[in-house]
Amino acid sequence: MAVKGLKSQRDQGEIYQEIKQQSSIALTKTGLKLLDSLAASFKLSRSEFIERIARNILLVFEVNSKDLVTLELIAKSKDINLSKAVEQAIQLYNKTQNENANKSS
């Protein structure tokens, strides 16, 4: 992923101060399409999407279909994309967890 104002150079890390190494993963056609779709929804390349998951920069949660439908409805009602609705849901969850932790202290 390029950094604005800097020219990309081979064998020099731009974001993480280290270079990325080529690797290979095996996915089904469906899995690859879903990965590409998810990465695109965050406006990231497939490689950067996986990098951010691995570094816990981008968190992945397993949700059941009922929760996903609820988030999709919330996103539509607020006229935002699904990833933004998920981000807001995570922020609300974290806030609730922090408040509960403070009450327990």
ABEGO torsion letter per residue (X at the ends): XBBBGBBBBBGBBAAAGBBBBBBBBBBBAAAAAAAAAAAAAAGBBAAAAAAAAAAGABBBBBBBAAAAAAAAAAAAAAGBBAAAAAAAAAAAAAAAAAAAAAAAX
